[in-house]
Amino acid sequence: MTGMPATHGGEAGPPAPGNLPPGFIRAQDVLDEKFGPQQARMLDTRYGNEELLFGLNLLGLAGPFYRVSPWELEDEHGVRRINASGYAAVPFGDMPPVLTSFIRDFTEKNRAQTLPQQASSPWRAALETNLVRLLARELPSHADSQVFFCSSGTEAIEGALKFAKAWRPRGKFYISFSSAYHGKTLGSLSLTPNPEYQDVFRPLIPGALTSPYGDVGALSTLIRRLGPQNVIAVLVEPIQGEGGVNIPPPGFLTGVGEVCRRHGIVVIADEIQTGLGRTGHWFESAAQGLDPDIVTLAKPLGGGMTAVGATIVRHTIYKKMLGGLSSKRHSNTFGGNALAMAVGLRSLEYLVEQDLPARSLRLGRVGLERLRALQARFPRLFEDVRGQGMLLAMQFKPMVGVPLPGVLKELVFEATAILALREIHEAGVLANLSLSSKRTVRLTPALDIPEDLFGAMLDRVETFAERNPASRHILTNTPPALTARLAKFAASKPKKRTESDG
Ligand SMILES: Cc1ncc(COP(=O)(O)O)c(C=O)c1O
């Protein structure tokens, strides 16, 4: 011990506004809503993702939106909408009381160190235990699996790819599927076969290959051609979310499992979107008869309030990468921090208490039936509707009917989905586009949305359909000046702003 006097309390004293640089925005002002919506939008566009926010702003979708109830948001004009967006990462709506009250308790009572890097943490321990036990309840072979925490879905995938590679270090190939979406860091991006996201970053990680989704025969042929011992892992979404809600044919997942087991190839089930109830099951892969070696989770695990990603790995595979003196071979700073773990733990507990996967399956069936009825009533608007649980998708007929060449056709599909999203928004529902399907709009409401609001959401989609009985109306109902501005925006190149990106 040094002779330095111990200081306790650690209070720095009240803030000295004079110390803040000019233009510095105070947290308290944001909390007190002194920092207005126009200002937020303007600065976010100026200092953040300008092109994205500019486009959203043209469509009237840039927000910011404010919470009215966990399931409804309002814009700055006080227009209230049902929130069916959030890319499946908002399982209990916005600022759900179940989490806000728990976070209040946590901040008042928690004494466990908040950012454990190496020391054990009661919060992390509890969440690890519960996740493994939940998985093992569905898939007993996972009873001794282990968890690695991180802070996003893409990072959970990166971990999974590394675990698999360490297990088969001489392997050269990873296989994912057409229309897959696994994230946008370099490893996960390499297995997200979407040229728009991939092309500028080539070369990506070597040996990332694509097989047609839903076709076990094609996978089997590809593995045989590569030499099974050269294949590190097969990465599969049990239902593709960002790909436009693609449900594989029965037997596909069990087939993937059988082919891989035969050849000792690691199977990674990406449950980041499907897992924990979105599609009506705890683990969609297990529900479809697959027993994967690695399961990735993220989105709903943070309760829509914080960032939690998890890679759950069979014991033997886990030990291969993080065994012995190699236990720091994979690590991060924030994964497993106490606040994230505590919110994750309470979120998981609430999912269990309310049996939200079962509710999602039940309400989702009602939702899909209503969408199917709409499709039957408006066949010139809907090309298809599909879904499972609270993961529902609408695919629209292109709003321009004349036959077009490939690239233009895709553009028309994309424009149709974007303008449909706007029309649905006008009808009072916040919905999602899909990151790897340009044709679909998804509805992903909170799993605990009250039934009357769930019904109201579908009523509003019906209103949208009545207003646009054929897809060409999506175009004719869009104000021409807006269509012109959007077309100009779509045709414009991103502005050059700095030397480095110029
Ligand atoms: C199946 C799947 N995997 C991975 C990801 C990437 O997650 P994140 O956006 O948290 O990186 C997503 C995100 O949409 C996803 O749906």
The ligand as an SDF file (V2000), in Angstrom:
LIG
                    3D

 16 16  0  0  0  0  0  0  0  0999 V2000
  -29.8890  -14.5780  -38.9080 C   0  0  0  0  0  0  0  0  0  0  0  0
  -29.0410  -13.4000  -38.6020 C   0  0  0  0  0  0  0  0  0  0  0  0
  -27.7410  -13.5820  -38.3300 N   0  0  0  0  0  0  0  0  0  0  0  0
  -26.9460  -12.5590  -38.0220 C   0  0  0  0  0  0  0  0  0  0  0  0
  -27.4180  -11.2670  -37.9890 C   0  0  0  0  0  0  0  0  0  0  0  0
  -26.4900  -10.1340  -37.6500 C   0  0  0  0  0  0  0  0  0  0  0  0
  -26.8250   -9.6020  -36.4240 O   0  0  0  0  0  0  0  0  0  0  0  0
  -26.3210   -8.1260  -36.0260 P   0  0  0  0  0  0  0  0  0  0  0  0
  -27.0770   -7.1720  -36.8770 O   0  0  0  0  0  0  0  0  0  0  0  0
  -26.6380   -8.0040  -34.5600 O   0  0  0  0  0  0  0  0  0  0  0  0
  -24.8600   -8.0880  -36.2860 O   0  0  0  0  0  0  0  0  0  0  0  0
  -28.7610  -11.0300  -38.2800 C   0  0  0  0  0  0  0  0  0  0  0  0
  -29.2900   -9.6670  -38.3010 C   0  0  0  0  0  0  0  0  0  0  0  0
  -30.2960   -9.3520  -38.8800 O   0  0  0  0  0  0  0  0  0  0  0  0
  -29.5910  -12.1140  -38.5910 C   0  0  0  0  0  0  0  0  0  0  0  0
  -30.8830  -11.9470  -38.8790 O   0  0  0  0  0  0  0  0  0  0  0  0
  1  2  1  0
  2  3  1  0
  2 15  2  0
  3  4  2  0
  4  5  1  0
  5  6  1  0
  5 12  2  0
  6  7  1  0
  7  8  1  0
  8  9  2  0
  8 10  1  0
  8 11  1  0
 12 13  1  0
 12 15  1  0
 13 14  2  0
 15 16  1  0
M  END
$$$$
